[in-house]
């Protein structure tokens, strides 16, 4: 990013005491936007609402920031405030923010070393930031290796994403648009990596506007009033043929959804691109307590894995941050990612663990403690490799709990009551939707019979 003289922080600090700092900072923002197309119309320009003494104090505080603690100081500060804002906003915060441990887990598993990264529901751009962190952690320059493309329906959130990329030193093409109806980036077959955390269980989508778009939705529209499998098809078709990888967060209900959604899931499974399914426990989001799943698709799976899917049940791997919030410590996150690497027959990678020392790491999740000799094997209650034939026997379910089972001697851990109740409510809504779909099908078949009589 080019910073003109009028926007240099050092020049703002040198301004006389009687200067209108609000106007000066606004002008600095305009000068930055003028020189940097990537952040055009993204920066705030309303600093005149603040008293001069407040702005002077703010500038002074920023001048005390130590830059010897890392090259991405402002990026980390920005991420901190996004996190705190998401926590305070509750449900509203979920519209723009995905907790960084989940995003980093996706990055560690899809391994975006080089190429085009796409997020069709990019929020504040956290997927791109963590992809860049993955690249930088492996001693490469993210700006040289990655191109970021995002889409977001809310203008304010687009600005958040552009600023997030800018303060992390990244360039990206982030555009405003509804990803259901507007394929702004002409995404089909275009991207090396897809990462996303779309809104779950969206209803009232105008599916008639999408039915003819066979390139993006090759398996057709789900008949239920639910957008999960519209998102999943978008992510699947955006990958380059023969080489793309995707990782995205999805409602648990999508793993077992029946009727037309099951038919779509069945075809994706039979295509041999479902690579890994990871079950995540409750309370990882600031907005809802429900557990979720992370899906990993891979169009570059070798022939010896085309017929296999790795299931990981990570619901009981977590760190309790507060009474209502959980996350992963670096050892836990590294452990899950390395299980996938063992399954793929690759080398272990402890870069994230080494670069993120954590006081809560206690050795419980050292990979060699669970996988002797660094070789993959199924572990009851944790992970299992399953064939497509076995998945068919389970009604095409992609729920890790159906396959992994429970470790010998372990108790089955119940989620807390409120989370359990929310999960049951979600399941009830899915069943009601499926019942309505069956009712429609029966009605249509009856009408056909009557017409033929």
N, C-alpha and C positions, 0 to 999 in steps of 0.2 A: 504494500500500500504506500502510495506517495503522499507525504505530508507537506503541504506548502508552508511557507514562512508564517503566514497569517494564522495558521492553525497549530504552530509549534507550541507545546506546553510551556517550554522555557520562556517563550515570548509573552505568553499570557501572565506568567509569574512576574514579569518585569514591568507590567503596566502600572501607571501612576495610581495612587490611592483613590483619586477622584474619578477614575474611569468607570463608566457604566459597564460593569462586568457581564451583566446579562446580555447586553447587545454584543459585547466582544466575543462571548462564548458562542452565541447564535451565529455570528459571522464566521467563527472558526469552523463550526459544523457545516455551514454552507460551502466554505472553501474546500473542506475535505470531500464533500459530495461532488463538487465540481470536478475534482481531479481523479475521482475514483468511481467509475460507473457502477461497480458491484454494490455500493452502498447508497446509490442515489435514492433520495426520498426516504431513507431508513433512519437517519439520525434525528434526535429530538432538537427542536429549535424554539423552545419556550422558556428559556432560562431567565427571561426578563420578569417572570412572576416571582423570582426569588430576590430577597434583600441582598444588597452588595456584601454585607458582613458575612452572610451565610456562604455565598459563593467564594469569597476570599478565604474563609476557613476551609472550605472544601478543596480549593486549589492547594492550600498549604498542606493539608493532610495527604493529598496525592503526591506531593513532592517528597514526602517522607517514606514512600514505598521503596523497599529494597529490591533492586533488580538482580542482585547476586544470588538470589535463591532459586533462580530458574528463568528461562527465556519466555515463559508463557504466564507471567504473573497476572497481567490484566485478563487473560483468558480464564484463569482459575478464579479470579475475583468475580468475573461476570457469571461464571457457572455457579459460584456460591450464591449470588443474589437470585439467580433463576431458581435454584433449589429452594431457598428460603421463601421466595414468593410463591412457588408452587405449593409448599406446605401450608402457607397462610391462606391461600386461595381455596384450598380443598378441592371440590369437584371442578371448579373453573380452572384450577391449575393443571389438571390433567389434559386440557385441550392443547397445551403447548409443551409439556415437559414429560419426559420419560426418565425415571431414576437412572443415574449413570452406571450403577453396577449391572443392570440388565442390558444397557446399551453396550457396555464394554464386553460383556459375555458374548453378545452377538458378534462383535468385531473379532474377538479371539477365535471364534469358531468358523466364521466365513473367511478370515484372514485376508483382508483387502490390501495386499501389498502394492498393487498397481492397477489402475484402470478407472472406469467411470462408475461412480456410486450414485444410486437413485433412491430417493425417499418420496413416495407419493403422498405422504401425510407427515411432512417434515417438522411440524411444530416449530420449536426454536432452534432446530438444527443440531441437536445433540448427537444424532447418528453420524453426521459428518465429522464432528469434533472428535468423537471417540475413534473413528476410522483413522483420522490424522494422528491421534495419539498412538495408535497401534503402529503406524508406519514410522513415526519418530522414535518409538521405543526400539525399533529394529535398525536404528542408525541411518535412516533415509530422510530426505526432505519431503514432507507431505505435499507441498505445493508442486513439486516436480513429478510426483507419483500418482496423485489423485485428481480427478475432475468431479465436482459435486453438482448434482442436479436435484432440485427439490420443488415440490408443489404444496401449497397450503391455501385453504379457502379464506382465511381471515387476514385482512390487511395488516392489522397490528402485529399478528404473529409472524407474518412475512418479514416485517421490520426487525423483530426480535432475532429471527434466524440470520438475516443479513448482518446485523451487528455482532451476533455470536461468531459467525465466520470471520468477520473483520478483526475482532479482538484476538482471535486465535491465529491470525496471519494467513487465513485461507481465502481462496477465491471460489465463488460458486454462482450458479445460475438458479436463483430461487424466485419462483413466480407465483402470483396469486391466481387461484382457480379451483373449482370443485373437481376433484379427481375422478368422480364418477362420470361426469359428463364431458369434461374438458381434458383431453390428453395433450396438454400443452407441449410436452417434450417429445411427442411422437415416440412413445416409449417402447413399442413392440420390438423385441429382439435387439435392443440397443445397448443394454448395460451389463457390465461385468459383475456388479454387486447391487443387490437390492436390500435395503434395511428399512424397517418401518415398525411403528406402533400405532396402527389405525384405531379409530373409535370402534368399540365392540357393539355388536347387535343393533346396528343402525336400522331403523325402519323408515317407511314412507319414501323409499328410493323410487324414482320414476323409471322402472325397469324397461318400459316400452321404448325409452330413448336409447337403451343399450343393446337391445335384442339383436340388432342387425350388425353389431360390431363384433364379428366373429374372430377378428385378429386378437382383440384384447380378451374376449370372453368365449373361447372356443368350445367350452362345455355347456354353454347356455346359461340362462338365468335360473337361480333357485326359485322355487315357487313360494317358499315361505317369505314372509315380510321381514327379511333379515339380510344385512349387507355383508356378513362375514365372508361368504364365498364369492362375492363380487370383488372384494379386496384381494382374496387369495389368488384369484385368476389374474388380476392385474399384476401382482408381484411375479407370478409364474411366467407370464408372457413377456414381461419387460426384460427378462434375462436373455443374454446372447445365447444362441443355439450352440450347444456343445461345450460351453465353458462357464456359464454364469452360475453364481451362488447367491442364495437369498436367505436372510434370517429376519423373522418378524414375530412380534408378540400377537397372540390371538386369545380370544375368550376360550375357556376350557370346553364350553358347550360345542364348539366347532369340531372338536376331536371325535365326538360321538353322534353328531346331528344325523337324523335319519332322512328317509324319503329322498327328495330331489337333491338335497345337500350331500347325502351319502353317495348318490350317483356321481356327482362332480368329484368328490373326494376319491372315490373308487378309481376313476379314470386317471387322476393325477398320480395315485399310487401305482397303477398299472404301467404308467409311463416310465416308472423307475427313477423318478427325480426326488422323491422324499428321502432325505438322507438321515436326519436326526430329529428326534422329538424330545423336548426337555420340559418336564412339569415343574413349575415354580410355585412355591407355597404362597399363602395369603400375606397381606400387609406389606408387600413390596412397593405398592403405589400409595401416594398421599391422598388419592381421590376415592379409592374403593378398597375394601378388605379382601375381595375375591382373589382366589388363586388364578393363575393363568398358565398358558403353555407358550413355548417358543418353538416355532416351526423352522426347520432348515431344509431348503431345497438345493439340489446340486445337479446342474445339467452336464457336469463333467465327471460324473461318477464312472469309475472303471467298470468293466463288464462283471468282474468278480463281486461287485457290491450292488449291481443294478437290482438284484432280487432281494436286497436286505435293507432293513431300517434299524438304526440304533435308538433304543428308548432309554432315557435317563429320568429317574424319579428323584428330583432335587428338592422335593417339598420339605424335607426335614434337614436340609442344609441351609443354614442362615445364621446371621448375627442379629440379636435383638438390640436395636438402636434405642428405641423408646418403647413404651407400652404398646403403641399402635403402629410402629414402623420397624421393618426388618430390612436388612441388606446382606450382601456377602462381604466377608473380609477377603483380602487379596489371596490368601491360601485357598479358601473355598472356591473362589472364582477360577483360579488357576487350575485347581483340581478337576473341575467339571470340564474345562476346555481341553485338558490333557487326556481325559477319558476319550474324547472325540478323536484326538490325534492318534491314540493307540488303536482305536477302531479302524481308522483310515490307513494304518500301517506306517504312519509318519514318525518323525522324531519328536520327543518331548520338547516343549518350549516353556521355560520358566522366566522369560523376560519380564512379564507383568509382575510376577511375584518378587523378582529381584529389584525392580524399579519402584515397587510400592510396599516397602516394609510396613507391617501393621502390628501394633501391640497385641491384638487379639489372636494372631497366628500362634498356634500351640503345637503344631505338628500332627494334629489329628487327621489332616487332609493331605499329608504327603503322599504322592502318587505311589511310591514304592512300598508304602505301608499296606496298600490295598491290592497292588498289582505287582507281584514278585517277578523280578527279572524284566520289568518294563514291557510285559506282554499283556495284551487285552484278554480278559475272560469275563463271562457273565458273573454278576454278583447279585444275589437275591436281595431285593429291596432297594437296589441302586441302579443297575443297568443290565440290559439284555439286547442281543442282536436277534432280530425276528425276520423270518422270510415273508414274502408277500402271500404265500399260501396260508401261513399262520394268521396273517392279518385278515385274510378273507374269512377264515373260520371264526374270527371275532367280529364279524359283521362290518369289516372295513374300518374298525375303530383305530384311531391314532392316539388313544389315551395311554400314556406310559404305565399307569397303575394297573391296567389290564394284563400287562405282560411281565412287568418286573417282579411283582409279588412282594412278600414281606420277608425280611431277614430272619433266619431261624433264631428263636429266643427273644425277638423284639416284639414289643407291643405295637398294635396299630395305633398311631397317634391321631387323635381327633383334633380338628381345627377348633378354635374357640367358638362359642355358641353363635355369636352374631355372624361370623364368617360362614359357618355351616348353614345357617338359615338363609343367608344371601345366595349361597351356592344352590340350595334346594329351590329357592325362588326362581333363579335363572333357569334351572332344569325344568321347572314347571312351565315357565314361559315358552321354552323350546317345545315341550310336549304339546302345549296348547296350539302353538303355531303349526306343528306337524299334523295335529288332529284337524285343524282348519284346512290344511292342504289336502288331506285324505277326503275330507267332506266335499271339497270342490271336485276332486277326481271322480268320486262316486256319482256326484250330481251330473257331471259331464257325460259319464258312461251311460247313465240312465237315460239322459236326453238322446244320446246316439241310438240306443235300443228302441226308444219310442219313435224316433224319426224313421227308423228302418222298418217298423211294423206297418 
